[in-house]
Amino acid sequence: MNAFSLPIHLRKSKKVQNWSQKVVNVPWSGEVSIYSLVVLLFCVAFAVFWAATRQESYSWVGQDTLKSYIIVTTMVG
């Protein structure tokens, strides 16, 4: 998600440009931009929510979203 959302948001907002340039030191991976950290936390929360509700009738939306990002990521990478 970070690879897709960063270019879109960088063109739109000056605040996001500042977030993408500021870094924090994370123990397990070193220096990471604040924007990447926020996107990572959102992605983890989204995946955990989907995993907890995957048996519900509305969970297909989350599954399709996750599949789309995985497919595009493998095509780009």
MOBEL-V615023 format. One line per field, one symbol per residue. ss: DSSP state (2 for helix, 1 for strand, 0 for the rest). phi: phi as a letter, one per 30 degrees, with the letter a starting at -180 (. if undefined). A space follows every 50 residues. Layout:
BEGIN
ss = ???
phi = ???
END
This chain:
BEGIN
ss = 02222222222202222222201111000111122222222222222222 220000002222222222222222220
phi = .ddddddddddcbdddddddcdbbccedbidbdddddddddddddddddd ddcdcddcddddddddddddddddddd
END
